[in-house]
């Protein structure tokens, strides 16, 4: 992916808040403490560097919002996988602080965003302080006016994506067990129908909106020349087809990639039945007969690079 960004002048931070899950199955607590030590050694200035452990699911949203809402030049770091970073991004977006910056230190089972976007060790990026803005995906699933919008930093998926993710979350981690779970889930999977903006009904096995060109560690979704600050996202569709063809398409994604995919700035449809969806690893759901709008939030997130 082309990663040409408009970069601001080097920034320093008044405070750096490092958010992590102390009960992570990975090494998040150790990595968070390690990052704190390295920053104290590396930075030429002395910001307040705070470790903030989460206490429950969704707590990272609150912690990130509170950190950013204090105002000033604050950096909020998520030591996590894609799902944990999603919570931090949403919390910072809710705070509305234009000087707040987000970053992620990979420490989870799925680290698509960090793997694709990172160009150097995080502590070096923080020391250099080069901030740029990237697009986010914003989804509206019938929220009330006073409810905050939901954002994704990497992708939003309907169909196979959240169904497989839900089953993986129930089971044990590990490559072999994950593979068995995927096969079992796929064998029972049923397609889903939606009503398009033009009123026509269509049936899909998978519908993914992507701000990065890879997901699930191995799959190359798109060969598009765009980058995460071009005001558009890719739409990857698997229309309903025989399961053997879905398997061949998935195999192509992991070996050759799926090639060029259409890029849009917004996409609308209406659900016919309740549907699960996945945002950066976090599984949510939308009710039946709800108009769903996915749109690009141009250059909405300040991050390091």
C-alpha positions in Angstrom: 0.0 0.0 0.0 1.2 3.5 -0.8 1.9 5.2 2.4 2.6 8.8 1.4 1.2 11.0 4.1 1.0 14.7 4.9 3.2 14.9 7.9 3.0 17.6 10.6 6.2 19.1 12.2 7.6 17.0 15.0 5.4 16.9 18.0 6.2 16.5 21.7 3.6 15.3 24.2 2.6 16.7 27.6 1.3 13.2 28.6 1.5 9.7 27.2 -1.2 7.3 28.4 -0.5 3.6 27.8 -3.7 1.4 27.9 -3.5 -2.4 28.2 -5.4 -5.4 29.4 -3.7 -6.9 32.5 -5.4 -10.2 31.9 -4.4 -10.5 28.3 -3.5 -14.0 27.1 -0.5 -12.4 25.4 2.2 -10.3 27.0 0.5 -6.9 27.1 1.4 -6.0 30.7 5.1 -6.7 30.1 5.1 -4.8 26.8 3.3 -1.8 28.3 5.9 -1.6 31.1 8.7 -2.1 28.6 7.4 0.7 26.4 7.2 3.0 29.5 10.8 2.3 30.4 12.1 2.8 26.9 10.3 6.1 26.5 11.8 7.4 29.7 15.3 6.5 28.4 14.7 7.7 24.8 12.8 10.9 25.0 14.7 14.2 25.2 11.8 15.8 27.2 9.9 14.5 30.3 6.2 14.0 29.7 4.0 12.3 32.2 3.9 8.6 31.2 1.0 6.7 32.7 0.1 3.0 32.6 -3.7 2.4 32.5 -4.8 -1.2 32.9 -8.4 -2.0 31.8 -10.8 -3.7 34.2 -13.5 -5.0 31.8 -14.5 -5.2 28.2 -15.1 -1.7 26.8 -13.1 0.0 29.6 -10.4 1.1 27.1 -13.0 3.4 25.4 -13.6 5.2 28.7 -9.9 5.4 29.6 -9.0 6.8 26.2 -11.8 9.3 26.2 -10.9 10.5 29.7 -7.2 10.8 28.7 -7.9 12.8 25.6 -10.7 14.9 27.1 -8.1 16.5 29.5 -6.9 18.5 26.5 -3.5 19.4 25.3 -0.9 17.4 23.5 -1.7 13.9 24.6 -0.7 10.6 23.1 -2.9 7.6 23.8 -1.2 4.2 23.2 -3.0 0.9 23.0 -0.9 -2.1 23.8 -3.2 -4.7 22.3 -4.5 -6.3 19.1 -6.9 -4.8 16.6 -9.9 -5.0 18.9 -8.3 -3.2 21.8 -7.0 -0.5 19.5 -10.5 -0.1 18.1 -11.7 0.8 21.6 -9.0 3.3 22.2 -9.6 5.0 18.8 -13.3 5.3 19.6 -12.6 6.7 23.0 -10.3 9.4 21.6 -12.7 10.2 18.8 -15.5 10.7 21.4 -13.3 13.2 23.4 -13.1 15.7 20.5 -9.5 16.9 21.3 -7.9 18.0 18.0 -4.4 17.6 19.6 -4.9 14.0 20.7 -2.8 11.4 18.9 -3.3 7.6 18.9 -0.8 4.8 18.4 -0.8 1.0 18.9 1.8 -1.5 20.1 0.9 -4.9 18.8 0.1 -7.4 21.6 -2.8 -9.5 20.5 -3.8 -12.4 18.4 -4.8 -10.2 15.4 -2.5 -7.2 14.7 -3.5 -6.4 11.1 -3.4 -2.6 11.6 0.0 -2.6 13.3 1.5 -5.0 10.8 0.4 -3.0 7.8 0.9 0.6 9.1 4.0 0.4 11.3 7.2 1.5 9.6 9.5 1.5 12.7 9.5 0.6 16.4 6.8 2.6 18.3 9.2 4.1 20.8 11.3 5.6 17.9 8.2 6.9 16.2 7.1 8.6 19.5 10.6 10.1 19.9 10.6 11.5 16.4 7.1 12.8 16.9 6.0 12.8 13.2 2.2 12.9 13.2 0.0 12.3 10.2 -3.7 11.8 9.8 -5.4 8.7 8.4 -9.0 8.0 7.4 -11.3 6.0 9.6 -14.4 4.0 8.7 -17.6 5.3 10.3 -20.6 3.1 10.6 -24.2 4.1 11.4 -26.5 1.2 12.4 -29.6 3.1 13.6 -28.0 4.9 16.6 -29.9 7.7 18.2 -28.7 11.3 17.6 -27.2 11.6 21.1 -25.2 8.3 20.7 -21.6 8.6 19.5 -20.7 7.2 16.1 -18.7 4.0 15.8 -15.4 4.0 14.0 -13.1 1.3 12.6 -9.4 1.8 11.9 -9.0 -1.1 9.5 -12.2 -2.9 8.4 -15.8 -3.7 8.9 -17.1 -7.1 7.9 -20.5 -8.8 7.5 -21.1 -12.5 6.8 -18.3 -15.0 7.2 -16.0 -12.5 9.0 -17.9 -12.0 12.3 -19.3 -15.5 12.3 -15.9 -17.1 12.2 -14.5 -14.5 14.7 -17.3 -15.3 17.2 -16.5 -19.0 17.0 -12.7 -18.4 17.3 -13.4 -16.3 20.4 -15.3 -19.2 22.1 -12.5 -21.7 21.4 -8.8 -22.0 22.2 -6.1 -20.1 20.4 -3.5 -21.8 18.3 -3.1 -22.2 14.6 -4.4 -25.8 14.3 -7.4 -25.3 16.6 -8.2 -22.0 14.7 -8.1 -23.9 11.4 -10.5 -26.6 12.7 -12.8 -23.9 14.0 -12.9 -22.1 10.7 -13.6 -25.3 8.8 -16.4 -26.3 11.2 -18.0 -22.8 11.1 -17.7 -22.6 7.3 -19.5 -25.9 6.8 -22.5 -24.6 8.8 -22.5 -21.0 7.5 -25.6 -19.6 5.7 -25.5 -16.5 3.4 -27.2 -13.3 4.3 -29.5 -11.0 2.3 -29.7 -7.2 2.3 -31.6 -4.6 0.4 -29.4 -2.2 -1.6 -29.9 1.5 -1.8 -31.6 1.0 -5.2 -34.2 -1.2 -3.6 -32.8 -4.5 -5.1 -32.2 -7.5 -2.8 -28.8 -9.2 -2.9 -27.4 -12.3 -1.2 -23.8 -12.4 0.1 -21.5 -14.8 1.8 -19.2 -11.9 2.8 -19.2 -8.2 2.6 -16.1 -6.3 3.8 -15.3 -2.6 3.9 -11.5 -2.1 4.3 -9.2 0.8 5.0 -6.1 -1.5 4.8 -5.3 -4.1 2.2 -4.8 -7.1 4.4 -6.7 -8.8 7.2 -6.7 -12.0 9.3 -2.9 -12.2 9.1 -2.7 -13.8 5.7 -5.5 -12.5 3.3 -4.7 -9.8 0.8 -8.0 -8.1 0.2 -7.0 -5.5 -2.4 -4.2 -4.4 -4.7 -5.6 -0.8 -4.9 -3.1 2.0 -5.1 -4.9 4.1 -2.5 -3.6 4.7 1.0 -5.4 5.2 4.3 -5.8 9.0 3.8 -7.3 9.1 0.3 -10.9 9.7 1.4 -12.0 6.2 0.2 -12.2 2.6 1.3 -12.4 -0.7 -0.6 -15.5 -2.8 -0.9 -14.8 -6.6 -1.1 -17.8 -8.7 -1.9 -18.4 -12.5 -2.0 -21.8 -12.8 -3.6 -23.5 -16.1 -2.6 -21.9 -19.0 -4.4 -21.3 -22.7 -3.8 -19.0 -23.3 -0.8 -16.3 -24.8 -3.0 -16.1 -21.6 -4.9 -15.9 -19.6 -1.6 -13.0 -21.8 -0.5 -11.2 -21.2 -3.8 -11.7 -17.4 -3.4 -10.4 -17.5 0.1 -7.4 -19.5 -1.0 -6.7 -16.9 -3.7 -6.8 -14.2 -1.1 -4.1 -15.9 1.0 -1.9 -16.8 -2.0 -2.3 -14.3 -4.8 -4.6 -11.6 -3.3 -8.0 -10.7 -4.7 -6.7 -8.0 -7.1 -8.2 -4.5 -7.5 -11.4 -3.8 -5.7 -13.8 -0.9 -6.0 -13.1 2.2 -3.9 -16.0 4.3 -2.5 -16.5 7.0 0.0 -19.8 5.6 1.3 -22.0 2.5 1.1 -25.6 2.0 2.2 -27.9 -1.0 2.6 -30.8 -2.1 4.7 -30.8 -5.3 6.8 -33.5 -7.9 6.3 -32.6 -9.9 9.4 -30.5 -9.3 12.5 -26.8 -9.4 11.4 -23.6 -9.7 13.2 -20.7 -7.6 12.0 -17.0 -7.3 13.0 -15.1 -4.0 13.5 -11.4 -4.5 13.8 -11.9 -7.8 15.6 -14.8 -6.5 17.8 -18.0 -8.4 17.1 -21.3 -6.4 17.2 -24.8 -6.8 15.8 -27.4 -4.8 14.0 -31.2 -5.4 14.1 -33.5 -6.3 11.2 -34.9 -3.6 8.9 -32.1 -1.0 9.8 -30.5 1.2 7.3 -26.7 0.7 7.6 -24.4 3.4 6.3 -20.6 2.9 6.1 -18.7 6.0 5.2 -15.1 7.3 5.1 -14.2 9.8 7.8 -11.4 11.6 6.0 -8.1 12.1 7.9 -10.0 11.8 11.2 -7.3 10.0 13.2 -4.0 11.5 14.2 -1.3 8.9 14.5 2.4 8.4 14.4 4.6 7.3 11.4 
